[in-house]
Amino acid sequence: MKLGIIGLAGAGKTTVFEALSRNIQDDSHKKESRIGMVQVPDSRVDILSGMYKPKKTIFAQVEYFLPGLRKRDKERDKKSGKEQDQWVKVRDCDALIHVVKNYKTYGLDKPDPYKNILALDQELILADLIVVEKRLERMRLDKQRNRNIDPEELALLEKCLVMLENETPVRRNIELAFAQPLRGYAFLSAKPVLVLFNNDDENDLLPEMGGNKINDTIMIIRGKLEQELVQMSEKDAADFLSEFNISVSAMNRVIEKSYKLLGLISFFTVGEDEVRAWTIKRSTAAVDAAEVIHSDIKKGFIRAEVLAYDDLIDAGTYQEARKKGTVRLEGKTYQIKDGDIINFRFNV
């Protein structure tokens, strides 16, 4: 799962990135694009590792991406008419974390979070509109030259054009946002968005937005405070959390929200060599989950031997679970459940 961190200037994107990724850099690197890899906390992996005592324990991972954009790049892009560098860089992200400033800075006006959300959405919409208009123009020229065009793709792009011209992000139409013929475009406004209100240290409340409704997933982070938290020892961090009445760190809360936002679940493979968590979309068929591990497993798929995590814990051991009849064989179309422990049988 790759999450792109975006926001208007001064929203606190770098602070939030460092709080979520634990990737702290000095000021000389602040303007560069940065990547932070974080393990997905999962007590089930710890327990399975304790049971099997494998050589390796591998957690699922989240990749946070913070695009860098220097002023000279921005000016160059304006003159050339090309898409701004930061938008090119986040197009391959699975979802976007929109950091919204929700604290007053001395000497500046109080921020308007709702207005700022709309302002950045307009940037995403404009970037997508440019892509759609260019592609439609090319398709029209191809049609005039009697070249083959995909009528389904054309129809979907025309629907996108209507939405974007009406200043509506593509993600408001779920079927359009996930349409297979449009996947290659990686539309920015089609990506799921987590709106992260960046509060000051003492504020744990959502902002007042005058009755305006946000249609995206929202949550609060006290960015500066959480950035300090990840630089502390485990004991100091625990005291810090208690002092500021924080029950779960922002890193863990954002991961949990992001999984829900993208409809993701985890399944496990276990053994003496390795205990590992794998991330897939909810309702993924067994044969497609096999491909996440290796394409050969999908190619030679025979059956999936499945045991629910809770059934293993209830039985105590895999052998006891087998005796109780909770280990079962499933075919290609079986939809993987969160927490399934799977042994794929295959022959290549």
Summary of the structure (lengths in Angstrom):
residues: 348
radius of gyration: 23.3
end to end distance: 29.1
largest distance: 70.6
contacts: 1025
relative contact order: 0.14
helix: 45%
strand: 21%
